[in-house]
Amino acid sequence: MSRKWKIALGAVVVLVVVLVGVRGCGKRHAAEEAKQGGEDSTKPVPVTVEPVTTQNVPVYRNATGTVTALNTVAINPQTGGRLMSLNFTEGQPVKKGQLLAKIDPRELQAAYDQAAASKKQNQAQLQTARDTNARLTDPKYAPYVARTDIDTQKNLVAQYQAAVAAAEASMEAAKVQLQYTDIVSPLDGIAGIRGVDVGNIVSTGSTIVTITQVEPIYASFSLPAQDLTVVRQAQAKGAAKVAALDSTDQHVIADDGVLDVVDNQVGADTNTFRLRARFPNADHVLWPGQFVNVRLQVDTLDGGLVVPTQAVQRGPDSDYVYVVQADNTVKMTDVTTGVEVGDTHIVVTKGLKAGERVVTEGQFRLKPGSKVNALKPGQEPPEPTEQELQQAMQGDKRGGRRGPR
């Protein structure tokens, strides 16, 4: 045998030995892994467990709304003139009847005084005409007075009476105009930003300031037409309570609102109907023009089954929860959910009974029949080890287990 063939034969022998060794190591590793997996499968999995509870659950309809003032009044002068003063603070409350601004009254005061003087003059002339008429109609002088003179004097008395009445009317008109120089607030509200400055010549077209009434205040919003019946029923029962939440739905701004008006028609283009809620707003937390999320309570679900939201997992076919059995093993149970209860719980309408225990933390380690170590509510299971995570991932690939919601 040549040297070349000896080298080739040696290489083949070495290759065979290596392959046999690798195969043996792989079998030993698989056996150890299987043994370890079997031991871990009997170890209880620590999970957090909470019972299914019953409570009366409010049913809501949610929408985006706009806050509107109860009344908004633009304050315009009713007479013209030079603006002498502004007697309010922008952005601050004003009271009904409070002086807001004053216009120079001197020209109107002069008109009033002129009308008063005219009245006195005409009253004097009227008295003279009456005295003359009395003498002309005296029986002692009547035979010597022409009838024409008597009629003329009688008409002169009526003329001066009309002149006095005209002067009184001029005085009243001047008095009214004079009163308009004091501009007062017609309602309680909040003063906006002024539209004029002191010293300006204002007219009836000038806007001094805008007053908005914010106590109480409205929130207007819309709901789909299919909610019309349930909303009207709630309004008829007096159960249509309304809360206003901030734009991120994180907290309630005001929860003392009531449904005030349901519009009398459904919009043909949007298939929605408009509503208006009324809030006392004593603390001014709602402001005109503000966008809010409106939560309208339309009903109360008596004795609803409630579980923590994180207990409900989403599967390929339906939602499910892990229910802890009497022997501390878990069963995967399909459920049907209803309305949410705040931010942490949800109503289950089908699949559970009151008092059953459901897993709220640690579901990803479980499969049907897994043995668990149930922890009290509020306690969290320890963080999984890297090996447990790998086993869970391999189990998902092999068994197609449905993952957490």
Secondary structure, 3 states (H helix, E strand, C coil): CCHHHHHHHHHHHHHHHHHHHHHHHHHHHHHHHHHHHHHHHCCCEEEEEEECEEEEEEEEEEEEEEEEEEEEEEECCCCCEEEEEECCCCCCEECCCCEEEEECCHHHHHHHHHHHHHHHHHHHHHHHHHHHHHHHCCCCCHHHCCHHHHHHHHHHHHHHHHHHHHHHHHHHHHHHHHHCCEEECCCCEEECCCCCCCCCEECCCCCCEEEEEEEEEEEEEEEEHHHHHHHHHHHHHCCCEEEEECCCCCCEEEEEEEEEEEEEEECCCCCEEEEEEEECCCCCCCCCCCEEEEEEEEEEEEEEEEEEHHHCEECCCCEEEEEECCCCEEEEEEEEEEEEECCCEEEEEECCCCCCEEEEECHHHCCCCCEEEEECCCCCCCCCCHHHHHHHHHHHHHHCCCCCC
